[in-house]
Amino acid sequence: MDTNKNHQPIRRLTNSAESIIIYFSRSGSTELLASKIENKTNADILEITVQEPYPSNYPKTLARANAERERQDYPELNMALPNLDQYKTVYLGYPVWAMTLSHPMHSFLNTYGRQLSDKMIAPFMSEGGYGQGDSVQVVKESLSQRGAVNNRFTSALVVDGNQVDHVDKQVNDWLR
């Protein structure tokens, strides 16, 4: 299902946080993972949204995602990015689709990647049993192609989307 079907996108910003969680979630797994990170870090949080949400029907989402990937025509965003100057760390969350970066995160990086310069990037993701694929490498390449400089990366937090309810220890260990 679309995580925003019954509520507004999550956007909690303060003037004092040194880190921000920026994420996309279609089914809710990555959103739950983002909330676990937020609870432990007190980071600000911003949900990536697209103009045309993905269908709640998984086969229809899969067909759309496959067509977008084949055309390299990623969805238009429906959001505004705040000024990121205050943040030292950006927790970047997304689902892994077909062993690579999900399309809304592609769109986000293509649109706003340059604004992530000079940040520690902490990638976290939910996946369906096949791991992170090349998603972290694609994030690094996208940032570089958009002119982002001086990024540092943590190791990635990779969680099976069906196990997000049970990963508190894994999240705590990753945050350390």
N, C-alpha and C positions, 0 to 999 in steps of 0.2 A: 504494500500500500504506500501511498504518498505520505510522508511523515507530516505534511502540513494540511492534510485533508480536513482535520477537525480543529486545527489551531494555527495561530500565526507563527511564522518562522522565529526561531530563537535569536535574540539580539540583546545581550546584556553587556553594556560598555561602561567603564568607569574612567576616572581621571588618574587613578593610582596604580592600576595593575601593570606589572612588567611583562606579562605574557598574555597571549590571546589564543583561543582555540577557534580555528576556522575549519568548518567541516561541511560535507554534503552527505546526506543519508536518504536513501529511497525507502527502505523497508523498516528502518528504525534501529538496526543493529549498530551502525556507526554513531547514530545519535545517542544511544545508550552508552556506548564507549566514551563519547565526548563528555557526557554528564559525569561519568566516573572520574575522568581526568579533571574536570572542573571542580568536583567535590574535594579532590586532594590538593589542588593547586591554587584555588581561588582566582583562576585566570578569567579574563573576560571571555565572552563566547559569541560567535557569529556564525549563523547557518547560511550556507550557500543555497540560493534558490534559483530556479530556472523559469523562464517565461511560460513555457508549456510543460507542466509537470509530467513525469513519467506515469504511465497507467498503473493502477493497482494490480492489474492482471499481469502476472510474471511473463507468460509467453509473448504478450504484446510489448512489454518493456524490452524483452530480449530481441524481438524483431526490430524495434526502433533502434536499440543500441547497436545491433549489427549493421544496420543501414547507415547509421551515423559514422561508425568506424570505417566502413568501406569507402564512404565519401570524404572522410575526415572533415565532416561538417557537424561541429559540436553545438550543443544547445545554447541559445541566448540566455544570458543571466537576467534575473529579476531582483537586483539588489544593488546597494551602494556600499562601497568599502570606506570605513572611517580612516582617518589619518592614523598611520601605524607607527609614527615616530616614537611614541612612549614605550613600545614593546621591544624587549630584547629577544624573546622566544616566541615563535609561532608554532603551535601544535596544529599540524595539518592533517585532517582526517577525511577518509574517503573509503568507499567500498572498492574492492578489486573486481573489475569486469573483464572477463576473457583473458585473464592473466596479465592485465595491464591497468593503467590508471583509468578510473571512471570518467566518462565524458564531461560531466559538470565540473569536475576538478580541472580537466584540460581547459575548459572555457575560463575558469577562474584564473588559472595561471597565465593563459594567453592574454587576458584582460588586465590583470593586476600584478603579474609576476615581478615587474620592475620595483614595485613598492615593497617587496620583501627583501631588498638589499640590506646587508649588514645585520641579518637576523640569524639566530640559531633556529634551524628548522627541525622539528621533531615529528616525523611522519608516523601516523597510526592508521590502521586500516582493519576493516572486517573483510573476510574472504570466505569463499564457499568450499574450501577443502583443497585448494590447489596452491595456496601460499600467496606471496606478494608478487610473484611474476616479476616483470621489469618495471613495476610502478615507481619505485624510488628512483631508479635511473631516469625514468621519464620526467619525474619532478625536477631532478637536477638539470637535465637537458633543457626543459622548458624555461626554468628560471634563467639559465645562461642565455638562451635564445632571446629572451625578453629584456636582457640587459641587467638583470639582478647581479650584484657583485658582493663579495665578501660574506657569502653564506657558509655556515658550518652546519653539519647534520649530526643528529643523534642516531643511534641505531633505531630501527623501525619496531613499533609494536604491531605485531600481526596476530589477529584473533579470528578464530572460526566464528562466523556470524551467528551460528546456532549456539555458541558457548559464551556469549557476552555476559550473560547473567552470572557466570561462574569464574570470572577472571580477575577478581579484586586483588589477589596476591600478585598475579602477573602484571597488572597495572602498577601496583605499588613498587614492585621490583624494577620495572621499566623507568618509572619516575625518579628512582634513586640514581 
